[in-house]
Amino acid sequence: MDTDPPRPPQLTGAAAVMFDAMSQISEAAHGVRWEQGTEYGVWMLLTTPRTRWGRVRADDADVAPALTTIEALASQAQLWITWPADAQPMEMTLDNWRVRYASAVPALKRRLSL
């Protein structure tokens, strides 16, 4: 029987709750706990109206509670979760995440043909 891997132990408190909520959205969108690029897909759902990521949209009832949790945690704790391909999941400041996202947008748009 397949089970989800445990939450990474280095994430605690608000970061652990955010990781779980982001994982729920990844499950709904792609059927896996953390699809590569989940941090980007979830951010797009939060910041771009009517965005679709995988099988979900921000206004879908099954992901709305997780998005609300993520938005509140990002605002209150000023953090974001990333999972680099060559490392473990980690938290970063929301300001640093915004810079990283902004620098990645041109490549994301090319890859997604937006």
HELIX and SHEET records of a PDB file:
HELIX    1   1 GLY A   13  HIS A   30  1                                  18    
HELIX    2   2 THR A   38  THR A   47  1                                  10    
HELIX    3   3 ALA A   64  ALA A   77  1                                  14    
HELIX    4   4 LEU A   94  LEU A  112  1                                  19    
SHEET    1   A 2 ARG A  52  TRP A  53  0                                        
SHEET    2   A 2 VAL A  56  ARG A  57 -1                                        
SHEET    1   B 2 LEU A  79  THR A  82  0                                        
SHEET    2   B 2 MET A  90  THR A  93 -1                                        
END                                                                             
